Amino acid sequence: MKSICIIPARKGSKRIKNKNIVTFMGKPLIYYSIKNAIESKIFDEVIVSTDSKKIKKISEKFGAKVPFLRSKKLSNDHCTTKEVVDDVLNKIDLNGYKYFCVIYPTSPLLKKKDLIKAINRLKLDKTAKGIFSIGKFQSNPLRSLKFEKKFMKFENKKYQKKNSNNLPEFFFDAGNFYFFKIKDYLRSKIFINSKMLGFILPQERAIDINNKEDLILAKKLFKFL
């Protein structure tokens, strides 16, 4: 029943320079993902996959392992998370491991209790192949608007007169963590498959830091955690 955590953290970033190690409330951003993974005590290994010697040094300082540096081929803008994860799983001994989790290094609002609750829920569900963090859309996308020249039009007129309270709820990938049952994952050709459970994060914590605006908002919210 052993579990492993993989934190993908390459050095390249277009919108925020050195995003994964940018200073966040006095610590490198990746620190919070490593800290939560270790302090949750549900992982036998916490591994950072990176192409950067600097990120390697920082990650090891905070208790993670970096057994190898990622290749250039797996460090460009077009490389997928699945390719990075598969690279790690192919290079380590999975004997005895049943679960693994991917935590993005841009998840400072995540809490260790989220990780504990998520893996416990996955362990109890025999039909699920994994579980990942999701957030609820504030406004229902079925009533979305778009510009047609200078005027606003409903994307789907079918829902124009519908009350949002009578429409189904919709959620988005919060981009924080993804738990998998290793055997099921290795059989899958896609990262998020159709047998994944959703772990709903509170609205104020379902934030994936992609740009400077996200970073500013996350800093404000962090003070209230």
C-alpha positions as CSV (number, residue, x, y, z in Angstrom):
1,M,0.0,0.0,0.0
2,K,3.0,2.3,-0.4
3,S,2.5,5.7,-2.1
4,I,4.8,8.0,-4.0
5,C,4.5,11.7,-4.7
6,I,5.9,13.3,-7.9
7,I,6.3,17.1,-8.2
8,P,7.0,18.3,-11.8
9,A,9.0,21.5,-11.7
10,R,11.0,22.6,-14.8
11,K,12.9,25.8,-14.9
12,G,11.3,27.4,-18.0
13,S,8.3,29.7,-17.6
14,K,7.0,32.4,-19.9
15,R,4.5,34.3,-17.9
16,I,6.3,34.3,-14.5
17,K,10.1,34.0,-14.6
18,N,11.3,31.0,-12.6
19,K,7.7,30.5,-11.5
20,N,8.3,27.3,-9.6
21,I,10.8,28.9,-7.2
22,V,9.6,32.5,-7.2
23,T,9.5,33.9,-3.7
24,F,6.0,33.4,-2.1
25,M,5.5,34.7,1.4
26,G,9.2,34.3,2.1
27,K,9.8,30.9,0.6
28,P,10.3,29.4,-2.9
29,L,6.9,28.5,-4.3
30,I,7.7,24.8,-4.6
31,Y,8.4,24.7,-0.8
32,Y,4.7,24.6,0.0
33,S,4.0,21.5,-2.2
34,I,7.0,19.7,-0.8
35,K,6.0,20.6,2.8
36,N,2.4,19.4,2.4
37,A,3.5,16.2,0.8
38,I,6.0,15.4,3.5
39,E,3.8,16.5,6.4
40,S,0.8,14.6,5.2
41,K,2.8,11.4,6.0
42,I,1.0,9.5,3.3
43,F,4.0,9.2,1.0
44,D,7.0,6.9,1.2
45,E,8.8,9.0,-1.3
46,V,8.5,12.6,-2.5
47,I,10.3,13.1,-5.8
48,V,10.8,16.3,-7.8
49,S,11.3,16.0,-11.5
50,T,13.3,19.0,-12.8
51,D,15.8,20.0,-15.4
52,S,17.3,22.6,-13.1
53,K,20.2,22.2,-10.7
54,K,19.0,25.2,-8.8
55,I,15.5,23.7,-8.3
56,K,17.2,20.3,-7.4
57,K,19.2,22.0,-4.7
58,I,16.2,23.9,-3.3
59,S,14.0,20.8,-3.4
60,E,16.5,18.6,-1.6
61,K,17.0,21.4,1.0
62,F,13.3,21.1,2.0
63,G,13.3,17.2,2.1
64,A,12.4,16.0,-1.4
65,K,14.5,13.7,-3.5
66,V,15.8,14.5,-7.0
67,P,17.3,11.2,-8.2
68,F,18.0,12.5,-11.7
69,L,17.6,15.6,-13.8
70,R,15.0,15.7,-16.5
71,S,16.1,15.6,-20.1
72,K,15.7,18.7,-22.4
73,K,13.2,16.7,-24.5
74,L,10.9,16.6,-21.5
75,S,11.4,20.2,-20.5
76,N,9.9,22.2,-23.3
77,D,6.6,24.0,-23.5
78,H,5.0,21.2,-25.5
79,C,5.8,18.4,-23.1
80,T,2.8,17.0,-21.2
81,T,2.5,16.1,-17.5
82,K,1.9,12.5,-18.5
83,E,5.2,12.3,-20.4
84,V,7.0,13.7,-17.3
85,V,5.3,11.4,-14.9
86,D,5.9,8.3,-17.1
87,D,9.5,9.2,-17.2
88,V,9.7,9.1,-13.4
89,L,7.7,5.9,-13.1
90,N,9.9,4.2,-15.7
91,K,13.1,5.1,-13.8
92,I,12.2,4.2,-10.3
93,D,11.4,0.8,-8.6
94,L,7.6,0.6,-8.2
95,N,7.7,-2.7,-6.4
96,G,5.4,-2.4,-3.4
97,Y,3.8,0.8,-4.5
98,K,0.1,1.0,-5.1
99,Y,-0.6,4.7,-5.4
100,F,1.1,7.8,-6.7
101,C,0.2,11.5,-6.6
102,V,1.2,14.4,-8.8
103,I,1.3,17.7,-7.0
104,Y,2.0,20.8,-9.0
105,P,4.6,23.2,-7.4
106,T,2.2,26.1,-7.9
107,S,-0.2,25.0,-5.2
108,P,0.6,27.0,-2.0
109,L,-3.1,27.1,-1.0
110,L,-3.4,23.4,-0.9
111,K,-3.5,21.8,2.6
112,K,-2.1,18.5,3.8
113,K,-5.6,17.5,5.0
114,D,-6.8,17.7,1.4
115,L,-4.2,15.1,0.3
116,I,-5.1,12.8,3.3
117,K,-8.8,13.0,2.6
118,A,-8.3,12.5,-1.1
119,I,-6.2,9.3,-0.8
120,N,-8.5,7.9,1.9
121,R,-11.5,8.4,-0.4
122,L,-9.7,6.7,-3.3
123,K,-8.7,3.7,-1.1
124,L,-12.3,3.2,-0.2
125,D,-13.6,3.2,-3.8
126,K,-12.9,0.0,-5.7
127,T,-14.2,1.3,-9.0
128,A,-12.3,4.6,-9.2
129,K,-8.9,4.8,-10.9
130,G,-7.9,8.1,-9.4
131,I,-9.0,11.3,-7.8
132,F,-8.1,14.9,-8.6
133,S,-8.7,18.4,-7.3
134,I,-11.6,20.4,-8.8
135,G,-13.2,23.8,-8.3
136,K,-16.8,24.8,-9.0
137,F,-17.5,27.5,-11.7
138,Q,-19.0,30.6,-10.1
139,S,-21.1,31.3,-13.2
140,N,-22.7,28.5,-15.1
141,P,-20.9,28.1,-18.5
142,L,-24.1,27.1,-20.2
143,R,-25.2,30.7,-20.0
144,S,-21.9,32.1,-21.3
145,L,-21.7,35.2,-23.6
146,K,-19.6,36.1,-26.5
147,F,-19.0,39.1,-28.7
148,E,-20.6,39.3,-32.1
149,K,-19.0,42.5,-33.4
150,K,-19.7,45.0,-30.6
151,F,-22.8,43.3,-29.1
152,M,-23.1,40.5,-26.6
153,K,-24.8,37.3,-27.6
154,F,-25.6,34.1,-25.7
155,E,-23.4,31.2,-26.8
156,N,-26.3,28.9,-26.4
157,K,-29.7,30.5,-26.8
158,K,-31.3,27.4,-25.4
159,Y,-30.3,28.5,-21.9
160,Q,-30.8,32.2,-22.3
161,K,-34.1,32.2,-20.3
162,K,-33.0,29.5,-17.8
163,N,-32.3,30.3,-14.2
164,S,-28.8,29.2,-13.2
165,N,-30.3,27.5,-10.1
166,N,-32.1,25.0,-12.4
167,L,-29.0,24.1,-14.4
168,P,-26.5,21.3,-13.6
169,E,-23.3,22.3,-11.8
170,F,-20.0,22.4,-13.6
171,F,-16.5,22.1,-12.3
172,F,-13.0,22.7,-13.6
173,D,-9.6,21.1,-13.1
174,A,-8.1,23.1,-10.2
175,G,-4.6,22.0,-11.2
176,N,-3.4,21.1,-7.7
177,F,-3.1,17.4,-7.3
178,Y,-3.9,14.1,-9.0
179,F,-3.9,10.7,-7.2
180,F,-3.8,7.4,-9.2
181,K,-3.8,3.7,-8.6
182,I,-0.6,2.8,-10.3
183,K,-1.7,-0.4,-12.1
184,D,-4.7,1.4,-13.6
185,Y,-2.6,4.4,-14.6
186,L,-0.1,2.3,-16.4
187,R,-2.8,0.8,-18.5
188,S,-4.2,4.2,-19.5
189,K,-3.2,6.2,-22.5
190,I,-4.4,9.6,-21.1
191,F,-3.6,11.5,-17.9
192,I,-7.2,12.1,-16.6
193,N,-9.4,9.2,-17.5
194,S,-13.1,8.6,-17.2
195,K,-12.9,6.8,-13.9
196,M,-11.5,9.7,-11.9
197,L,-13.2,11.0,-8.7
198,G,-13.4,14.8,-8.1
199,F,-12.2,16.3,-4.8
200,I,-13.9,19.7,-4.5
201,L,-11.7,22.4,-3.2
202,P,-13.2,25.6,-1.6
203,Q,-13.5,28.4,-4.1
204,E,-10.9,30.5,-2.5
205,R,-8.3,27.7,-2.7
206,A,-9.1,26.3,-6.2
207,I,-6.4,28.4,-7.8
208,D,-3.7,27.3,-10.2
209,I,-0.9,30.0,-10.5
210,N,-0.3,30.6,-14.2
211,N,0.3,34.4,-14.3
212,K,1.2,37.4,-12.2
213,E,-2.4,38.1,-11.4
214,D,-2.9,34.6,-10.0
215,L,0.2,35.0,-7.9
216,I,-1.0,38.3,-6.4
217,L,-4.4,36.8,-5.6
218,A,-2.8,33.7,-4.1
219,K,-0.7,35.8,-1.8
220,K,-3.7,37.7,-0.6
221,L,-5.7,34.5,0.1
222,F,-2.8,32.8,1.7
223,K,-2.9,35.3,4.6
224,F,-6.4,34.0,5.6
225,L,-5.6,30.3,5.6
